[in-house]
Amino acid sequence: MKKLALSIILLFFAHSLSAQVFRKFSNEFLNLGVGADAFGMGKAVVASTKGINAGYWNPAGLINIEGTEASLMHASYFQGIANYDFAAYATPINRKSTIAFYALRFGVDDILNTTDLIDNQGNIDFNRISLFSATDYAFNMAYAKKLNKKGLSIGFNAKVIRRIIGKFANAWGFGMDFGLQYKSEKYDFGLMVRDATSTFNAWTINQTEFDKISAAIPGQNQELPQTLELSVPKIQLGFARQFVFNYDFSLLAEADMNIRFKRTNDLISTSFISMSPALGFELKFQDLAFLRAGVTNFQRSKNFDGSKSTVLEPNIGVGFLIKGIQIDYALSNIGGASGTLFSNVFSVKLDLSKYR
């Protein structure tokens, strides 16, 4: 399957950069999510998130961190073809503010480069095949501050992006996200604006390598793609409530609405805006064990017979917290209800303040 990866990546890359400067789909690896606990809840966590991973989901939630924390995550996508890794560190500055640092990597490694397979005389030489990686990196700094109004906090997330497609092309980018949380006695509210300033990517294309493939398909890829792209902002709104049954058990429930300013296959879609809900649940036992479930990514799908149906992405997960170490696992169906692309997500969170 990796033999097809080179042609798929290069064709997608050339197509996406040849459109207008604003991209409907740009830096999509930043929308995957972090933390198996959030994946298990169907990514419906923008109102309730409060640990170290809040810097990604809603930086305003970082204000609830009481001591220094660290986080690690690994996920395998597309049956092991792509790997997704995440690391984070967060610490309070004072009683009203917190800072955190994050690093993300999403990559497809060991892709066959067959651009030199055939020499100038038309001879095939398999020794001319080499390997390369298509890798996306993001380095983030998040900051949260508690406001004077009780229960209200704000935060932002500044990100630097590095994208590398072998020796064919690379890009630098930057952008900012903005988050807000309000917690009352019964309900939590969250607002997250991703790419609030838009996210800017500037590509550098290797002219020599581009010339090798520019004439591969007659009538296509004849011109050098544009090298500048801007991401369209996205909004996520969330409401959450905690139900306490007794001393041992409680249930967290959250409903989110994901809003994108483009036409998609989302459940609600117009020429200007598209919206898709997400629902998440977490059953907790004494802050020791967690059972999670969620649904997200509601999509309108057109069947082969011309009829339409609604598909969604189900998720389940479990977690355990022992002596400041939280281990989480989630099983996510990234192919939707009718798909078979299941992803296993593992993550670990450490409360380092407990080991001083």
Secondary structure per residue as TSV (DSSP state, phi and psi in degrees):
chain	resnum	aa	ss	phi	psi
A	1	M	-	360.0	-31.4
A	2	K	G	-67.6	-18.7
A	3	K	G	-64.9	-26.2
A	4	L	G	-87.4	-11.6
A	5	A	H	-63.9	-39.0
A	6	L	H	-60.0	-50.8
A	7	S	H	-65.7	-37.8
A	8	I	H	-64.2	-47.4
A	9	I	H	-64.7	-43.7
A	10	L	H	-68.1	-40.0
A	11	L	H	-67.3	-40.9
A	12	F	H	-65.5	-41.6
A	13	F	H	-62.3	-46.6
A	14	A	H	-66.4	-38.4
A	15	H	H	-68.4	-45.3
A	16	S	H	-66.6	-33.4
A	17	L	H	-85.6	-10.3
A	18	S	T	-87.9	-6.3
A	19	A	S	-83.9	-164.1
A	20	Q	-	-68.5	169.2
A	21	V	S	-61.7	-42.9
A	22	F	E	-77.5	125.7
A	23	R	E	-104.7	135.3
A	24	K	S	-69.4	-33.4
A	25	F	S	-128.1	103.4
A	26	S	-	-141.3	137.8
A	27	N	S	52.9	43.7
A	28	E	G	-63.6	-22.0
A	29	F	G	-63.3	-22.9
A	30	L	G	-76.2	-9.4
A	31	N	G	-99.8	3.1
A	32	L	S	-69.3	-35.1
A	33	G	-	103.7	167.3
A	34	V	-	-139.7	149.6
A	35	G	-	86.2	122.6
A	36	A	H	-65.8	-25.8
A	37	D	H	-65.0	-41.4
A	38	A	H	-70.5	-38.7
A	39	F	H	-61.2	-41.0
A	40	G	H	-62.1	-28.3
A	41	M	T	-92.9	18.0
A	42	G	T	67.3	24.8
A	43	K	T	64.2	16.2
A	44	A	-	-91.6	79.1
A	45	V	-	-138.5	5.5
A	46	V	T	-63.3	-26.4
A	47	A	T	-90.9	-32.2
A	48	S	T	-99.6	-14.9
A	49	T	-	-59.2	136.1
A	50	K	-	-148.7	-2.6
A	51	G	S	-96.0	-161.5
A	52	I	T	-61.6	-34.1
A	53	N	T	-74.6	-3.9
A	54	A	H	-61.2	-25.8
A	55	G	H	-57.8	-28.4
A	56	Y	H	-86.0	-50.5
A	57	W	H	-74.9	-41.0
A	58	N	-	-166.3	100.1
A	59	P	G	-57.9	-21.1
A	60	A	G	-61.7	-26.6
A	61	G	G	-72.2	-12.4
A	62	L	G	-62.8	-21.7
A	63	I	G	-63.9	-17.5
A	64	N	G	-84.4	-3.7
A	65	I	-	-72.2	130.4
A	66	E	-	-98.5	-23.8
A	67	G	S	-144.9	178.3
A	68	T	-	-66.2	133.8
A	69	E	E	-131.8	155.4
A	70	A	E	-134.4	155.6
A	71	S	E	-146.6	142.9
A	72	L	E	-136.7	146.0
A	73	M	E	-147.7	145.5
A	74	H	E	-138.2	137.7
A	75	A	E	-140.8	144.8
A	76	S	E	-112.9	128.2
A	77	Y	E	-114.8	153.3
A	78	F	T	54.0	50.9
A	79	Q	T	56.1	42.2
A	80	G	T	89.4	-1.8
A	81	I	T	-69.2	-40.0
A	82	A	E	-116.1	145.4
A	83	N	E	-122.0	140.5
A	84	Y	E	-127.4	121.6
A	85	D	E	-129.7	149.0
A	86	F	E	-146.8	139.8
A	87	A	E	-140.4	146.1
A	88	A	E	-149.1	155.9
A	89	Y	E	-144.1	131.9
A	90	A	E	-139.9	145.8
A	91	T	E	-152.2	142.3
A	92	P	E	-68.3	142.6
A	93	I	E	-87.2	-44.1
A	94	N	E	-156.2	-165.7
A	95	R	T	-69.4	-14.5
A	96	K	T	-117.5	0.6
A	97	S	E	-149.6	151.5
A	98	T	E	-140.7	147.8
A	99	I	E	-127.2	148.4
A	100	A	E	-146.3	154.8
A	101	F	E	-130.4	139.8
A	102	Y	E	-134.6	152.6
A	103	A	E	-138.6	132.5
A	104	L	E	-123.6	143.7
A	105	R	E	-140.1	126.8
A	106	F	E	-126.2	120.1
A	107	G	E	-148.1	149.8
A	108	V	E	-112.4	117.2
A	109	D	E	-105.7	163.5
A	110	D	E	56.1	47.0
A	111	I	E	-83.9	136.9
A	112	L	E	-74.8	124.1
A	113	N	E	-96.4	105.3
A	114	T	-	-105.6	15.8
A	115	T	T	-65.7	-24.0
A	116	D	T	-106.7	15.1
A	117	L	S	-60.6	-39.5
A	118	I	B	-107.8	126.9
A	119	D	-	-83.2	-175.6
A	120	N	T	-64.2	-22.1
A	121	Q	T	-93.8	3.7
A	122	G	S	85.0	9.9
A	123	N	-	-85.4	140.5
A	124	I	B	-91.6	125.5
A	125	D	-	-131.2	105.7
A	126	F	G	-68.2	-15.9
A	127	N	G	-70.8	-14.4
A	128	R	G	-85.9	-2.0
A	129	I	-	-79.7	134.1
A	130	S	E	-126.9	175.1
A	131	L	E	-116.0	148.3
A	132	F	E	-148.4	171.5
A	133	S	E	-122.3	146.8
A	134	A	E	-111.7	109.8
A	135	T	E	-131.4	137.6
A	136	D	E	-116.7	133.7
A	137	Y	E	-123.9	149.7
A	138	A	E	-141.0	134.3
A	139	F	E	-122.6	117.2
A	140	N	E	-119.1	149.5
A	141	M	E	-126.8	125.2
A	142	A	E	-116.0	147.8
A	143	Y	E	-139.8	137.4
A	144	A	E	-130.1	146.6
A	145	K	E	-139.8	134.7
A	146	K	E	-84.3	128.6
A	147	L	-	-88.6	171.3
A	148	N	S	-66.4	-31.9
A	149	K	S	-69.9	128.6
A	150	K	T	-58.7	129.5
A	151	G	T	87.1	-3.9
A	152	L	E	-105.8	131.1
A	153	S	E	-142.4	155.5
A	154	I	E	-130.4	163.4
A	155	G	E	-162.9	162.6
A	156	F	E	-139.3	161.1
A	157	N	E	-134.2	111.2
A	158	A	E	-97.1	131.8
A	159	K	E	-130.6	141.4
A	160	V	E	-114.3	131.4
A	161	I	E	-116.3	137.1
A	162	R	E	-130.2	121.9
A	163	R	E	-124.1	132.3
A	164	I	E	-133.9	124.5
A	165	I	E	-114.0	85.3
A	166	G	T	50.1	-134.4
A	167	K	T	-99.4	9.9
A	168	F	T	-80.9	-43.3
A	169	A	E	-163.1	157.0
A	170	N	E	-151.5	160.9
A	171	A	E	-146.1	151.2
A	172	W	E	-116.0	143.2
A	173	G	E	-148.9	165.7
A	174	F	E	-153.6	158.3
A	175	G	E	-175.6	179.1
A	176	M	E	-140.7	145.1
A	177	D	E	-113.1	157.0
A	178	F	E	-131.8	138.2
A	179	G	E	-135.9	155.3
A	180	L	E	-145.0	141.0
A	181	Q	E	-135.8	143.7
A	182	Y	E	-133.7	125.3
A	183	K	E	-117.5	120.5
A	184	S	-	-104.5	-172.1
A	185	E	S	-66.2	-32.5
A	186	K	S	-112.0	-36.8
A	187	Y	E	-121.5	154.1
A	188	D	E	-118.9	140.7
A	189	F	E	-124.9	140.4
A	190	G	E	-138.0	144.1
A	191	L	E	-132.9	127.7
A	192	M	E	-129.6	124.6
A	193	V	E	-112.6	104.7
A	194	R	E	-82.9	143.4
A	195	D	T	54.0	43.3
A	196	A	T	-58.6	-34.9
A	197	T	T	-93.8	8.7
A	198	S	-	66.7	158.7
A	199	T	-	-115.7	124.9
A	200	F	E	-96.7	128.9
A	201	N	E	-124.1	129.2
A	202	A	E	-116.9	117.9
A	203	W	E	-95.4	145.2
A	204	T	E	-117.5	122.7
A	205	I	E	-109.4	133.0
A	206	N	-	-74.4	107.4
A	207	Q	H	-60.7	-39.6
A	208	T	H	-63.1	-45.1
A	209	E	H	-69.6	-35.7
A	210	F	H	-64.5	-38.3
A	211	D	H	-61.9	-27.8
A	212	K	H	-69.2	-28.1
A	213	I	H	-112.5	-6.0
A	214	S	T	-62.6	-29.4
A	215	A	T	-108.4	16.2
A	216	A	S	-64.1	-37.9
A	217	I	S	-118.0	114.3
A	218	P	T	-53.8	130.0
A	219	G	T	84.3	-1.7
A	220	Q	S	-128.9	155.6
A	221	N	S	55.5	34.7
A	222	Q	-	-84.4	-23.1
A	223	E	S	-114.8	150.7
A	224	L	-	-65.8	128.3
A	225	P	-	-63.3	159.1
A	226	Q	-	-64.4	151.0
A	227	T	-	-111.9	9.3
A	228	L	E	-124.9	134.1
A	229	E	E	-142.9	148.2
A	230	L	E	-127.6	136.1
A	231	S	E	-88.0	140.7
A	232	V	-	-79.2	135.0
A	233	P	-	-59.9	152.9
A	234	K	E	-131.9	148.2
A	235	I	E	-124.2	139.6
A	236	Q	E	-130.2	123.7
A	237	L	E	-111.8	142.2
A	238	G	E	-145.5	146.5
A	239	F	E	-128.5	135.8
A	240	A	E	-138.2	154.7
A	241	R	E	-146.8	142.7
A	242	Q	E	-101.9	128.5
A	243	F	E	-110.2	119.0
A	244	V	E	-100.1	117.5
A	245	F	-	-86.5	-46.2
A	246	N	S	-161.1	-166.6
A	247	Y	S	-61.3	-31.2
A	248	D	S	-91.6	-38.2
A	249	F	E	-119.0	142.3
A	250	S	E	-147.5	158.8
A	251	L	E	-129.0	126.7
A	252	L	E	-101.3	127.7
A	253	A	E	-125.4	135.7
A	254	E	E	-140.1	142.4
A	255	A	E	-123.4	126.9
A	256	D	E	-119.7	158.6
A	257	M	E	-127.7	120.4
A	258	N	E	-95.5	124.8
A	259	I	E	-119.9	127.9
A	260	R	E	-128.3	141.8
A	261	F	S	-93.9	67.0
A	262	K	S	-168.9	160.6
A	263	R	-	-82.5	126.7
A	264	T	-	-136.2	-168.9
A	265	N	S	-93.2	16.7
A	266	D	B	-60.0	163.2
A	267	L	S	-55.8	-40.5
A	268	I	E	-115.3	119.9
A	269	S	E	-145.5	130.0
A	270	T	-	-129.3	-180.0
A	271	S	S	-68.5	-17.2
A	272	F	S	-106.6	-37.6
A	273	I	-	-144.8	149.0
A	274	S	E	-132.3	143.0
A	275	M	E	-137.6	141.1
A	276	S	E	-142.1	130.9
A	277	P	E	-82.5	165.3
A	278	A	E	-145.2	139.6
A	279	L	E	-127.1	137.1
A	280	G	E	-140.6	147.0
A	281	F	E	-137.8	143.1
A	282	E	E	-138.2	115.6
A	283	L	E	-94.2	123.2
A	284	K	E	-115.1	138.8
A	285	F	E	-118.2	105.6
A	286	Q	T	51.8	33.7
A	287	D	T	56.8	24.8
A	288	L	T	-116.2	-39.5
A	289	A	E	-134.7	145.9
A	290	F	E	-135.6	135.9
A	291	L	E	-121.2	125.5
A	292	R	E	-126.6	152.8
A	293	A	E	-154.0	150.6
A	294	G	E	-167.5	161.0
A	295	V	E	-133.1	143.0
A	296	T	E	-153.6	-178.5
A	297	N	E	56.5	51.2
A	298	F	E	-69.4	123.0
A	299	Q	E	-131.4	146.2
A	300	R	E	-86.7	122.6
A	301	S	E	-117.1	137.3
A	302	K	E	-97.9	124.1
A	303	N	-	-84.6	169.0
A	304	F	T	-64.4	-28.7
A	305	D	T	-84.2	4.9
A	306	G	S	93.1	-12.7
A	307	S	-	-76.2	164.8
A	308	K	E	-119.1	148.2
A	309	S	E	-143.9	166.1
A	310	T	E	-106.8	128.1
A	311	V	E	-116.3	160.6
A	312	L	E	-148.1	169.7
A	313	E	E	-111.0	107.8
A	314	P	E	-85.2	151.7
A	315	N	E	-143.6	145.0
A	316	I	E	-137.8	158.0
A	317	G	E	-166.7	164.7
A	318	V	E	-136.9	160.6
A	319	G	E	-154.9	154.8
A	320	F	E	-138.9	138.6
A	321	L	E	-124.4	117.2
A	322	I	E	-137.3	118.8
A	323	K	T	51.1	48.0
A	324	G	T	80.8	2.4
A	325	I	E	-111.7	117.4
A	326	Q	E	-110.8	122.5
A	327	I	E	-113.6	126.5
A	328	D	E	-126.4	149.2
A	329	Y	E	-137.2	142.1
A	330	A	E	-140.1	145.8
A	331	L	E	-115.0	117.5
A	332	S	E	-121.5	134.4
A	333	N	E	-95.1	89.5
A	334	I	T	-75.1	-5.4
A	335	G	T	-92.9	0.3
A	336	G	-	87.4	179.7
A	337	A	T	-62.7	-30.7
A	338	S	T	-97.5	4.3
A	339	G	-	-98.3	175.0
A	340	T	-	-127.9	16.4
A	341	L	-	-90.8	82.5
A	342	F	E	-89.1	140.0
A	343	S	E	-120.5	133.6
A	344	N	E	-95.8	124.6
A	345	V	E	-119.0	127.5
A	346	F	E	-121.4	139.7
A	347	S	E	-149.4	154.5
A	348	V	E	-133.2	134.4
A	349	K	E	-121.6	135.2
A	350	L	E	-120.1	129.6
A	351	D	E	-93.9	93.0
A	352	L	G	-67.3	-20.6
A	353	S	G	-66.0	-20.4
A	354	K	G	-80.0	-6.8
A	355	Y	G	-116.2	16.7
A	356	R	-	-74.3	360.0
